[in-house]
């Protein structure tokens, strides 16, 4: 993947087909995990607990009330962010050569959020508690995937915050 660049149309990056396929697969897995997170036993999964943390850690009753009232909406929002990622990656994933994707401001924010959620899931799977940890699991490739997602997220935030790009040129 070549880093994001600001353009008049938004923010663009060039993805290799294999990169797009990996990101698309991860996005679909995230959507599935989130859909399953509404099941009663979902909180047994540490990744789900990271994606949907209790709002009141010291008050179990208030935390349960928050889950009852807010969890579905939060899950739907996170699924929508991941779906934005999937839509942008669908064509590049089946391409035979590198493909340019263009994100508008809303899509760029959804990407940052979805990639952040993917990092939370992978961090849980490899035992990363805080940024900078090496993790406790030597699962082949997961640490590299985590670092790659961090680079994508950081790069998009960098170019997004530069104040350049956007359909009207002043986003």
C-alpha positions as CSV (number, residue, x, y, z in Angstrom):
1,X,0.0,0.0,0.0
2,X,1.2,3.4,-0.8
3,X,0.3,6.0,1.7
4,X,-2.7,8.3,1.6
5,X,-2.4,11.6,-0.3
6,X,-4.8,14.5,-0.2
7,X,-6.5,15.4,-3.4
8,X,-9.3,17.6,-4.4
9,X,-11.6,14.6,-4.5
10,X,-10.7,13.5,-0.9
11,X,-7.9,11.2,0.3
12,X,-6.4,8.6,-2.0
13,X,-4.2,5.5,-1.6
14,X,-3.0,2.8,-3.9
15,X,-3.6,-0.8,-2.8
16,X,-2.2,-4.0,-4.1
17,X,-4.9,-6.6,-4.8
18,X,-3.6,-8.8,-2.0
19,X,-3.6,-6.0,0.5
20,X,-7.2,-5.2,-0.5
21,X,-8.2,-8.8,-0.1
22,X,-6.6,-9.0,3.4
23,X,-8.3,-5.8,4.5
24,X,-11.6,-6.9,3.0
25,X,-11.4,-10.2,4.8
26,X,-10.6,-8.5,8.1
27,X,-13.5,-6.1,7.6
28,X,-15.9,-8.9,7.0
29,X,-14.6,-10.8,10.0
30,X,-15.1,-7.7,12.2
31,X,-18.6,-7.3,10.9
32,X,-19.4,-10.9,11.8
33,X,-17.8,-10.6,15.3
34,X,-19.8,-7.5,15.9
35,X,-23.1,-9.1,14.7
36,X,-22.4,-12.0,17.1
37,X,-21.6,-9.6,19.9
38,X,-25.3,-9.1,20.7
39,X,-25.5,-12.7,21.9
40,X,-25.7,-13.3,25.6
41,X,-22.4,-15.1,25.8
42,X,-20.4,-12.7,23.6
43,X,-18.8,-11.0,26.5
44,X,-16.7,-14.1,27.1
45,X,-14.6,-13.0,24.2
46,X,-12.0,-10.5,25.2
47,X,-12.0,-8.8,21.8
48,X,-15.8,-8.1,22.2
49,X,-15.1,-6.6,25.6
50,X,-12.5,-4.3,24.0
51,X,-14.8,-3.3,21.2
52,X,-17.8,-2.7,23.5
53,X,-16.4,-1.9,27.0
54,X,-18.6,-1.3,29.9
55,X,-19.5,2.4,30.4
56,X,-19.4,2.0,34.2
57,X,-16.7,-0.3,35.3
58,X,-17.2,0.2,39.0
59,X,-21.0,-0.1,38.9
60,X,-22.3,-3.4,37.5
61,X,-25.9,-2.3,37.6
62,X,-25.3,0.9,35.7
63,X,-23.1,-1.1,33.2
64,X,-25.9,-3.6,32.6
65,X,-28.4,-0.7,32.1
66,X,-26.0,0.9,29.6
67,X,-25.6,-2.3,27.7
68,X,-29.3,-2.8,27.5
69,X,-30.0,0.7,26.2
70,X,-26.9,1.4,24.1
71,X,-25.1,-1.7,22.9
72,X,-27.2,-2.3,19.8
73,X,-26.7,1.2,18.5
74,X,-23.0,1.1,19.2
75,X,-22.7,-2.3,17.4
76,X,-24.7,-1.0,14.4
77,X,-22.4,2.1,14.2
78,X,-19.3,-0.1,14.3
79,X,-20.7,-2.5,11.7
80,X,-21.5,0.5,9.4
81,X,-17.9,1.7,9.8
82,X,-16.6,-1.7,8.8
83,X,-19.1,-1.9,5.9
84,X,-17.6,1.4,4.6
85,X,-14.2,-0.3,4.6
86,X,-15.6,-3.3,2.8
87,X,-17.3,-1.2,0.1
88,X,-14.2,0.7,-0.7
89,X,-12.2,-2.6,-0.9
90,X,-14.6,-4.7,-3.0
91,X,-13.2,-3.7,-6.4
92,X,-9.5,-3.5,-5.5
93,X,-9.8,-6.9,-3.9
94,X,-10.7,-8.5,-7.3
95,X,-8.4,-6.4,-9.4
96,X,-5.3,-7.8,-11.1
97,X,-3.2,-4.7,-10.5
98,X,-2.8,-1.9,-8.0
99,X,-6.0,0.2,-7.5
100,X,-6.5,3.7,-6.3
101,X,-9.2,4.2,-3.7
102,X,-10.6,7.6,-2.9
103,X,-12.2,8.4,0.5
104,X,-14.3,11.4,1.3
105,X,-14.3,12.9,4.8
106,X,-17.1,10.6,6.1
107,X,-15.5,7.5,4.6
108,X,-12.0,8.5,5.9
109,X,-13.4,8.8,9.5
110,X,-15.2,5.4,9.1
111,X,-11.9,3.9,7.9
112,X,-10.0,5.3,11.0
113,X,-12.7,3.9,13.3
114,X,-12.9,0.5,11.6
115,X,-9.1,0.0,11.4
116,X,-9.0,1.0,15.1
117,X,-11.5,-1.7,15.9
118,X,-9.5,-4.2,13.9
119,X,-6.4,-3.3,15.9
120,X,-8.4,-3.8,19.1
121,X,-9.4,-7.3,18.1
122,X,-5.9,-8.3,17.0
123,X,-4.4,-6.8,20.1
124,X,-6.6,-9.0,22.2
125,X,-5.7,-12.0,20.2
126,X,-2.0,-11.5,20.6
127,X,-2.0,-10.3,24.1
128,X,-1.3,-6.6,23.7
129,X,-2.6,-4.7,26.7
130,X,-1.4,-1.2,25.8
131,X,0.3,0.3,22.8
132,X,4.0,-0.6,22.9
133,X,3.5,-4.1,24.3
134,X,5.0,-6.9,22.3
135,X,2.1,-9.2,23.1
136,X,2.3,-12.7,24.6
137,X,1.3,-14.8,21.6
138,X,3.7,-15.6,18.8
139,X,0.9,-16.3,16.3
140,X,2.7,-16.0,12.9
141,X,2.0,-12.8,11.1
142,X,-0.5,-11.2,13.6
143,X,2.0,-8.8,15.1
144,X,3.0,-7.6,11.6
145,X,-0.7,-7.3,10.7
146,X,-1.3,-5.3,13.8
147,X,1.6,-3.0,12.9
148,X,0.5,-2.6,9.3
149,X,-3.0,-1.6,10.5
150,X,-1.4,0.9,12.8
151,X,0.5,2.4,9.9
152,X,-2.6,2.6,7.8
153,X,-4.5,4.3,10.6
154,X,-1.7,6.7,11.4
155,X,-1.2,7.6,7.8
156,X,-4.8,8.3,7.2
157,X,-5.1,10.4,10.3
158,X,-1.9,12.3,9.3
159,X,-3.2,13.3,5.9
160,X,-6.8,13.9,7.2
161,X,-5.5,16.2,9.9
162,X,-3.3,18.1,7.4
163,X,-6.4,20.1,6.4
164,X,-5.8,19.3,2.8
165,X,-8.1,17.3,0.5
166,X,-11.8,17.0,0.3
167,X,-14.4,17.5,-2.4
168,X,-14.3,21.3,-2.1
169,X,-10.6,21.6,-1.4
170,X,-10.9,23.0,2.1
171,X,-11.9,20.0,4.3
